[in-house]
Amino acid sequence: MSHRILQKRVVIITGASAGIGRETALLFAKEGCRLALAARRKERLDALAEEVKQVGGEALSIQADVSDQVQVEQLVRQTAERFGRLDVLINNAGFGLFAKIEDTTVDDLQAILATNFTGTFYAIKAVLPLMQRQKAGHIINVSSVAGKRAFPLSGAYCASKFAMNGLSESLRTELRGSGIDVSLVLPVGTATDFFTVAKNKSDRPSLPLGIVQSAQRVARAIVKCAKSPKPEVYVYPPSRILVLLNAISPTLVDWLGTKLVQRAQRK
């Protein structure tokens, strides 16, 4: 796929107020992009919008809860009205839950699916008509390696990411030849406030398991993908081995996952 120039491209980023979303916004700004920044914390969005302007981008901050379909549709509509088009959608909003399945309530499951999965679905549905009229666009869904292989005490979170992956794969095949690309970005554990704000109903510490990467590294991978679209991006490439190993011997990966959680608990 040819290398794309991002200058003046219009980009929506959900979950933009912190962590991966924030770092991604700043990198797109340095490329000269026009950004619609979405999250629930308006004061953080407004501060980020000022930073975006300082590094050469243009930003519109829109308070939005992606679990609300009306708010997501308003986000897309306001972006199109402001900039006249939409080139890239980055579905990044999400949160975590650490709990055994037996301790996960129906409300817990519905809440995490509403943000991590259904919000992604709402955004895709809202942008597709516009991208189809343009005959161009790029949908980038920020998932996780935990959406390829689940870990103990994260069943609801992993389920939400597995669902995002399945949606992305189906959409990608449906849109072949349309001019619209669909990409999955698959980080490992990332050093953000994701773990400190995650709901924890387990005895597992709110810490990433195994390798930890920076939010900036994930952001660089997202921007690189926007320039040269790929179906899947493993931010930490060796994590592909875990996925392959799971296909060969799920029992072995069950054992490894249990050991990682036990090591975290000892810490």
URKA-V974702 format. One record per residue. SS is DSSP state (hx for helix, st for strand, lp for the rest). OMEGA is omega in degrees with one decimal (none if undefined). NEAR is the number of other C-alpha atoms within 12 Angstrom. Layout:
# URKA-V974702
ss-><SS SS>
omega-><OMEGA OMEGA>
near-><NEAR NEAR>
This chain:
# URKA-V974702
ss-><lp lp lp lp lp lp lp lp lp st st st st st lp lp lp lp hx hx hx hx hx hx hx hx hx hx hx hx lp lp lp st st st st st st lp lp hx hx hx hx hx hx hx hx hx hx hx hx hx lp lp lp st st st st st st lp lp lp lp lp hx hx hx hx hx hx hx hx hx hx hx hx hx hx hx lp lp lp lp st st st st lp lp lp lp lp st st st lp hx hx hx lp lp hx hx hx hx hx hx hx hx hx hx hx hx hx hx hx hx hx hx hx hx hx hx hx hx hx hx hx hx hx lp lp st st st st st st lp lp hx hx hx lp lp lp lp lp lp st hx hx hx hx hx hx hx hx hx hx hx hx hx hx hx hx hx hx hx hx lp lp lp lp lp st st st st st st st lp lp st st st lp lp hx hx hx hx lp st st lp lp lp lp lp lp lp lp lp lp lp st st st hx hx hx hx hx hx hx hx hx hx hx hx hx lp lp lp lp st st st lp lp lp lp hx hx hx hx hx hx hx hx hx hx lp hx hx hx hx hx hx hx hx hx hx hx hx hx hx hx hx hx lp>
omega-><-175.1 179.9 -176.8 172.5 -173.7 -177.2 -180.0 176.0 -179.5 -172.0 169.8 175.5 173.8 -175.8 -170.7 -169.8 -176.7 170.9 -176.8 -178.7 -179.5 -178.9 177.5 178.7 -178.6 178.1 176.0 178.7 179.4 175.6 179.2 -178.0 173.0 -167.1 165.9 -175.0 -175.5 174.5 -179.6 -174.8 -172.1 -177.1 177.3 178.1 -179.1 177.8 178.6 179.1 177.5 177.5 179.0 179.7 -178.1 -178.8 170.7 179.5 175.3 -172.1 172.3 179.9 -176.1 176.6 -177.5 172.7 -172.8 177.1 179.3 -175.4 -178.9 -179.9 178.5 178.6 176.1 177.3 -179.2 -179.8 179.3 178.6 -179.6 179.6 -178.4 -170.7 175.7 -180.0 175.3 -176.8 -174.4 171.0 176.7 177.5 -173.6 -175.8 178.4 175.1 -174.1 175.5 175.6 -178.7 168.7 176.8 -178.1 179.3 178.7 -179.7 175.1 178.2 176.8 -177.2 -178.6 -179.1 -176.9 175.8 -178.2 179.9 -171.6 -177.2 -175.1 176.4 175.4 178.6 178.8 -177.2 178.1 179.4 -177.2 -175.7 -173.7 -179.9 179.3 179.8 178.7 175.8 178.6 -171.9 179.6 176.9 -178.3 176.6 -178.8 -180.0 -179.3 -177.9 -178.3 171.0 175.6 171.6 174.6 179.4 -176.4 179.8 -179.9 175.1 179.7 -172.1 -177.5 178.8 -179.5 178.7 179.9 -179.7 172.3 179.4 177.0 -179.7 179.9 177.5 -177.8 -178.9 179.2 -179.7 -178.8 -179.7 179.4 -174.7 178.6 178.0 -177.0 -173.0 179.6 178.9 175.0 -177.4 171.7 173.4 -169.9 177.0 163.6 179.1 -173.9 -178.2 176.4 176.0 178.1 -174.1 -179.5 -180.0 178.8 175.4 -175.0 178.4 -176.1 175.1 175.7 175.7 178.5 -178.0 176.3 176.5 173.3 -177.0 177.0 178.6 179.0 174.9 179.1 179.5 178.1 179.4 178.8 179.1 179.7 -179.7 177.0 178.3 178.0 178.4 -178.1 -172.9 174.5 178.9 -178.9 178.3 172.1 -174.4 173.0 -169.6 179.8 178.9 173.2 -178.2 178.6 -179.8 178.7 179.6 179.1 177.5 -178.3 -175.0 177.7 -179.5 178.6 -179.9 171.1 -179.3 179.5 179.5 177.9 179.6 179.0 178.5 179.2 178.3 178.2 179.8 177.8 179.1 none>
near-><12 11 13 20 19 27 23 25 33 40 51 52 56 50 44 47 37 36 35 40 44 40 33 43 53 42 37 46 38 27 30 25 36 39 53 50 55 46 39 28 21 22 19 24 33 25 22 38 32 23 28 33 26 16 21 23 31 34 39 38 38 37 28 34 33 41 30 24 23 18 24 39 30 25 39 44 24 27 34 28 16 22 23 19 32 40 43 46 52 49 46 46 46 44 39 38 41 37 28 22 22 16 20 24 18 13 13 29 31 21 27 35 32 30 38 41 40 30 41 45 35 31 42 40 23 30 38 33 22 28 30 24 16 19 21 27 36 45 46 49 51 47 44 40 41 38 35 36 35 27 38 31 34 40 30 39 43 34 33 40 44 30 31 43 36 24 29 33 23 17 27 28 17 16 23 17 14 21 22 35 39 44 42 44 43 41 40 35 31 29 26 29 24 27 24 19 17 25 27 25 21 22 20 29 25 29 30 32 31 24 19 21 27 24 29 27 29 38 37 31 35 46 44 28 38 44 27 23 29 28 29 34 34 34 34 27 20 17 26 23 18 29 25 17 19 24 16 12 16 19 14 17 24 20 16 23 25 22 18 24 27 20 17 19 18 12 14>
